[in-house]
């Protein structure tokens, strides 16, 4: 059963969109893509500057294991520094089998 995780957030006022794109690419290549069960990841931005990250995982256990290490991993620190943590909203969904 595959899992979809979503995270919505605004950037920290000191980070511009171009800088964030570089940080985002780095966290995906150096951390997310190397995690067991990672299937895909997409990032979008609304007109008002809210970001939406959607990550597809093979199993809930894969998602849990990655998130347990995410906040302490050296590869994620630049990405986390760009995010206004007061705006973070996350969700998890089980993909429907059709």
C-alpha angles and dihedrals in degrees: 000000000000122000132214120205123194130195125185123191148141124239124255109264090246094059124078126208095254092052090048092053089059093047091047094051090049095051091048095049098038101038119007100046091051095055120103113257096018109147107167145329134206132186126201136176128211125219090258093055101260114143125215121198118191119190126186118209131187093228140004088247091058090052092047094049092050095047092048089062100032101089095048100040116111090222093062102048098092090049093048092048089059095055124088095227093200089068099050118124121172138186141180128214135183112228113240117241110230 
